[in-house]
Amino acid sequence: MMRHVASFLVVSFISLGVRPALAETYPTQYYNIHTDLSRSDVREAALRISKMAEEYQSRTRGFAGKITTKLPFYLFSNPADYFAAGGLANSAGVYTGDKLMAIAGKPTSGDTWRLVQHEGFHQFLHAVIGGDIPVWLNEGMAEYFGEAIFTGDGFVTGVIPNYRLGRIQQAMRAGAFVAIPQIMVTERGQWNHEMKTANYDQAWSMVHFLVHAESGKYRKSLDGFLREVSRKGLSWEIAWRKNFGSGVGDFEKLWRSYWLGLQENPTSDMYAQATVATMTSFLARAYAGKQTFRSADEFFAAAKGKTLKMSSNDWLPPALLERALKNAPQLGKWSLEPKGRGSAAFSCTLNAGSKLTGTFVVKKGRVHRVNVELSSAK
């Protein structure tokens, strides 16, 4: 089933003569949300897309600007209304070139938000980054953000789902991917016409390699490449050689070697980080409400008993906590160490021996920051 359609399709509400008729408009820091969802569902949508926009800005600050005007986001509860408003057949979300729109579903799910994170990046790229970005990179970065895990106060990016790792390795061994020189010159019309899962997998795997391979060795070069294509208007070929210093043949060899060398669960620590970050976000809200705990067990008992305090100004979706509680026992041994001034360190020693520690800062009764650090096994 198709999860999304590509950005910059030749579709717009104006050209179609169709304007979506949605009940309410909710202004947020970065978006105007037009929707017929309930206020509780809108609350989650507003939180997620605000953190999403901040993640886009944080990860692209080396070559992009900031959102300076509220971006339009149309979120439909009913698929029929989405299609009537111009949503494309067989899609559940799209960035049309002037508006981001998606089907929320009843209820919203992880697939909903993965799609919004993907299409939302296309909108961000168009509004904030600009330039003639190669299609493979545009789509690969959108897929990268689409896979990011929301934790309440931010995202964990760079995860590799096992099913997708297996699919990429199988495609590489079967020769199912197109040659790197070919995908790098694929134009938007051809991409949209084919709409192949393999193309999205290949583009995502290329971006993931450039961001994470060899401890981020190529990340600075990727930033430079994007900066010169988007801001200086260089052709991608010139910008590539200037920043990476070699042709795409060398890149293809390194890319293949990286992916074929990955073992099962290569980003298990990142998935664990997402759980620890989520737990720490809820712990921080309890502490902001003067609810403290002497041990991890005491916190977990309150979380399972649904007695955690949380200000309406720092609300998080209960489903986030439910997901984290489900995952937490499988990770390892948890501990909670009270700190001075109404704070605590929430740690999980993973079964592999390394340790993730979540900390937080509360200011004036609001959660100001949540951070998770990984320390290696001793």
Helices and strands as residue ranges (DSSP letters): H 13-16, E 24-27, E 31-35, H 39-59, E 71-76, H 79-84, E 93-95, E 100-103, H 110-124, I 125-129, H 135-146, E 149-150, E 155-156, H 162-174, H 180-184, H 188-194, H 197-216, H 219-230, H 236-244, H 248-260, H 268-288, H 296-304, G 312-314, H 318-331, E 332-339, E 343-350, E 355-363, E 366-375
